[in-house]
Amino acid sequence: MPCEQCDNGLYKWGETGGCLYETLEDCQLANDEIEPAYGKPVDFTMHFTKEQMRKLHEEGEVLIEVEGSEEGETMNILFTYDTEREEEEEEEEYSPEEDRIKDSFGKYFDEVIQNIKK
């Protein structure tokens, strides 16, 4: 199934694909790798531009309008990226001082918790 140029200048994969690709090469590269990468047919491919990826990573979300198979049909898809969770995971790392304190008082806190549970 070849890539086809849409009326808006973008490219799509086959007759029913969404107009997602900025260049013919992007369309061909994205779709040439579908079978080997996943080993089974793919129903839909979403290609992000560099600007869309930047926005997703910096702002945590990007709204993409996708053209449907029927003329004039569109769908908005909101992609989100949990930037706060990534920041929380980074903040949870202990410093050597925190580890020393934890080791010193760990047995004491374990004993207190055991007494509370009784």
C-alpha positions in Angstrom: 0.0 0.0 0.0 1.7 3.2 -1.1 1.8 6.6 0.6 -0.5 9.2 -1.0 -0.4 13.0 -0.8 -3.5 14.6 0.8 -5.2 17.8 -0.3 -3.6 19.7 2.6 0.0 18.7 1.5 0.5 16.1 4.1 0.9 12.4 3.3 -1.1 9.4 4.4 -0.6 5.6 4.2 -3.0 4.1 1.7 -6.5 5.3 0.8 -8.0 5.3 4.3 -5.0 6.4 6.4 -5.0 9.8 8.2 -3.0 12.7 6.8 -0.2 12.6 9.3 3.1 12.8 7.6 4.9 16.0 6.6 7.0 14.4 3.9 6.7 11.4 1.6 9.9 10.1 3.1 8.4 10.3 6.6 5.4 8.3 5.5 7.4 5.7 3.7 9.9 5.2 6.6 7.1 5.0 9.2 5.2 2.4 7.3 8.1 0.3 5.9 9.0 -0.6 9.5 5.6 -1.5 10.8 5.6 -5.2 9.9 9.2 -6.0 11.1 8.9 -3.9 14.2 5.8 -5.5 15.6 5.3 -8.8 13.7 1.6 -8.2 13.0 -0.5 -5.7 11.1 -0.9 -2.2 12.6 -4.3 -0.5 12.3 -3.1 3.0 12.8 0.2 4.9 12.9 0.7 8.2 14.6 3.7 10.3 13.6 4.8 13.1 15.8 6.7 16.1 14.5 9.7 17.4 16.5 7.6 20.3 17.7 4.8 18.1 18.8 7.2 15.9 20.8 8.9 19.0 22.3 5.4 20.2 23.4 4.5 16.8 24.8 7.6 16.5 26.9 7.8 20.2 28.0 4.0 20.8 28.6 2.9 17.3 29.4 0.3 17.1 26.6 -0.3 17.7 22.9 -3.6 17.8 21.0 -3.5 16.3 17.6 -6.3 16.6 15.0 -6.6 13.5 12.8 -8.5 13.3 9.6 -10.9 10.4 9.4 -11.6 8.1 6.5 -14.7 10.1 5.4 -14.2 13.5 3.8 -14.4 16.3 6.4 -14.4 13.8 9.3 -11.9 14.7 12.0 -11.0 13.5 15.5 -9.1 15.2 18.2 -6.7 13.0 20.3 -5.1 14.3 23.4 -1.7 12.7 24.2 -0.4 13.2 27.7 2.9 12.6 29.3 3.2 12.4 33.1 6.0 14.9 33.7 5.2 15.3 37.4 5.6 11.6 38.0 9.0 11.6 36.4 10.0 14.6 38.6 8.7 12.8 41.7 10.7 9.7 40.9 13.9 11.9 40.6 13.2 13.6 43.9 12.8 10.3 45.8 16.5 9.5 45.5 18.2 9.5 48.9 21.4 11.3 49.6 24.2 9.4 51.5 23.3 11.4 54.7 19.7 10.3 54.4 20.8 6.7 54.0 23.0 7.0 57.2 20.1 8.4 59.2 17.7 5.8 57.8 20.2 3.0 58.8 20.7 4.5 62.3 17.0 4.8 63.1 15.5 2.1 61.0 15.6 -0.5 63.7 14.1 1.9 66.2 11.2 2.8 63.9 10.6 -0.9 63.0 10.3 -1.6 66.8 7.9 1.3 67.3 5.7 0.2 64.5 5.7 -3.4 65.8 4.6 -2.1 69.2 1.8 0.0 67.7 0.5 -3.0 65.8 0.2 -5.1 69.0 
